């Protein structure tokens, strides 16, 4: 699919057709990530952080902050 840029205020925009947005499950409230390799642009929905990884991160923070207390409790 070939698209042209469209003037939008002082910027330029690209209009993404509804079927593509539906396929990627992107809506106006979705966060998207733009990446480039200097030759092309990749647009992707931001992957939600899984519950497991959030728990793992929180656990690591707690362990780092309270490691001495945990050692004393384990004795």
PyMOL commands that set and color helices and strands:
alter all, ss='L'
color gray80, all
select helices_A, chain A and resi 18-24+51-65+67-74
alter helices_A, ss='H'
color red, helices_A
select strands_A, chain A and resi 6-8+11-13+32-36+41-45
alter strands_A, ss='S'
color yellow, strands_A
deselect
rebuild
show_as cartoon
